[in-house]
């Protein structure tokens, strides 16, 4: 292997050829670590306050995986310019991308709640198609 080749779990990668794959894998892993930190923080808070409930174990296992997925897709939305939470230049650097992935993963509950509010504002709901615009979409003769 040449000096630019690295191996993860026996799978060889070459830098900079595989840079994009490695960057997004890093974002996923850092988002998972961020979600794990969040779940562990709430574990010791709930145990310390005597609020621990055995039923929450499933939540503790799901949060890191969900956080990794949220980190990837929110980062993709930011990197594309569709969502302007942070500067897209963060994704030019491994440090910035991994740091953003961790933050998005750690705060994934808040990120998902904010995205839900944004979606309601933009698209409305099934029960309230007006959204935040305050008007019902005009019907045309072609609508059934």
C-alpha positions as CSV (number, residue, x, y, z in Angstrom):
1,X,0.0,0.0,0.0
2,X,1.3,3.4,-0.8
3,X,1.6,6.1,1.9
4,X,-1.7,7.7,1.0
5,X,-3.6,4.4,1.4
6,X,-5.5,3.8,4.6
7,X,-7.5,0.8,5.7
8,X,-10.7,0.6,7.8
9,X,-11.7,-2.9,8.9
10,X,-9.5,-4.3,6.2
11,X,-11.1,-2.2,3.4
12,X,-8.5,-0.1,1.6
13,X,-9.1,3.6,0.8
14,X,-6.9,6.0,-1.0
15,X,-6.6,9.6,-0.1
16,X,-7.5,12.0,-1.8
17,X,-9.3,9.7,-4.3
18,X,-11.8,8.5,-1.7
19,X,-11.9,11.9,0.2
20,X,-15.6,12.5,-0.3
21,X,-16.6,9.0,0.9
22,X,-14.3,9.3,3.9
23,X,-15.7,12.8,4.7
24,X,-19.3,11.7,4.7
25,X,-18.5,8.5,6.6
26,X,-16.8,10.7,9.2
27,X,-19.9,12.9,9.4
28,X,-22.1,9.8,10.0
29,X,-19.8,8.4,12.7
30,X,-19.4,11.8,14.4
31,X,-23.2,12.3,14.3
32,X,-23.6,8.8,15.9
33,X,-21.0,9.7,18.6
34,X,-22.9,13.0,19.2
35,X,-26.1,11.1,19.6
36,X,-24.4,8.7,22.0
37,X,-23.1,11.5,24.1
38,X,-26.6,13.0,24.3
39,X,-28.2,9.6,25.2
40,X,-25.5,9.0,27.9
41,X,-26.0,12.5,29.3
42,X,-29.7,11.9,29.7
43,X,-29.0,8.5,31.2
44,X,-27.0,9.8,34.1
45,X,-29.4,12.7,34.6
46,X,-32.4,10.5,34.7
47,X,-30.6,8.0,37.0
48,X,-29.4,10.8,39.3
49,X,-32.9,12.2,39.6
50,X,-34.5,8.8,40.1
51,X,-36.5,9.1,36.8
52,X,-34.9,6.1,35.0
53,X,-37.5,3.9,33.3
54,X,-36.6,0.5,31.9
55,X,-38.8,1.2,28.8
56,X,-36.4,3.9,27.7
57,X,-33.7,1.4,26.8
58,X,-35.0,1.2,23.2
59,X,-34.8,5.0,22.9
60,X,-31.2,5.0,24.2
61,X,-30.3,2.4,21.5
62,X,-32.1,4.2,18.7
63,X,-30.9,7.8,19.4
64,X,-27.3,7.2,18.2
65,X,-28.4,5.6,14.9
66,X,-31.0,8.3,14.3
67,X,-28.4,11.0,15.1
68,X,-26.0,9.6,12.6
69,X,-28.6,9.6,9.9
70,X,-29.8,13.1,10.8
71,X,-26.1,14.3,10.7
72,X,-25.6,13.0,7.2
73,X,-28.8,14.3,5.7
74,X,-28.8,17.7,7.4
75,X,-25.2,18.1,6.4
76,X,-26.1,17.3,2.8
77,X,-28.9,19.9,2.9
78,X,-26.4,22.5,4.4
79,X,-23.6,21.5,1.9
80,X,-26.0,21.9,-1.0
81,X,-27.0,25.4,0.1
82,X,-30.7,24.4,0.5
83,X,-30.5,24.9,4.3
84,X,-28.4,27.7,5.6
85,X,-27.8,26.7,9.2
86,X,-24.0,27.0,8.9
87,X,-21.5,28.1,6.2
88,X,-21.1,25.4,3.5
89,X,-17.3,26.0,3.7
90,X,-17.3,23.8,6.9
91,X,-17.6,20.8,4.6
92,X,-14.3,21.7,2.8
93,X,-12.4,20.6,5.9
94,X,-12.5,17.3,7.7
95,X,-12.3,19.1,11.1
96,X,-15.3,21.4,10.2
97,X,-17.3,18.5,8.7
98,X,-16.7,16.2,11.6
99,X,-17.4,19.0,14.1
100,X,-20.7,19.9,12.4
101,X,-21.6,16.2,12.3
102,X,-21.1,15.9,16.0
103,X,-23.1,19.0,16.8
104,X,-26.0,18.0,14.5
105,X,-25.9,14.5,16.0
106,X,-25.9,15.8,19.6
107,X,-28.8,18.1,19.0
108,X,-30.6,15.9,16.6
109,X,-33.9,16.0,18.6
110,X,-33.8,19.8,18.4
111,X,-32.8,19.7,14.7
112,X,-35.7,17.4,13.9
113,X,-38.2,19.5,15.8
114,X,-37.0,22.6,14.0
115,X,-37.2,20.9,10.6
116,X,-40.8,19.8,11.5
117,X,-41.7,23.5,12.3
118,X,-40.1,24.6,9.0
119,X,-42.0,21.9,7.0
120,X,-45.3,22.9,8.6
121,X,-44.6,26.5,7.7
122,X,-43.6,25.7,4.1
123,X,-46.0,22.9,3.3
124,X,-48.8,23.0,5.9
125,X,-50.3,19.8,7.1
126,X,-53.0,17.4,5.9
127,X,-55.5,19.0,8.3
128,X,-54.3,22.6,7.6
129,X,-53.0,22.9,4.0
130,X,-52.7,26.7,4.5
131,X,-49.4,26.4,6.4
132,X,-48.2,29.8,7.6
133,X,-49.4,31.6,4.5
134,X,-52.9,32.0,5.9
135,X,-54.5,31.3,2.6
136,X,-55.9,28.2,1.0
137,X,-54.3,27.3,-2.3
138,X,-56.5,28.3,-5.3
139,X,-58.2,25.5,-7.0
140,X,-58.2,25.3,-10.8
141,X,-60.7,23.7,-13.1
142,X,-58.3,20.8,-13.5
143,X,-58.4,19.9,-9.8
144,X,-60.6,17.0,-8.9
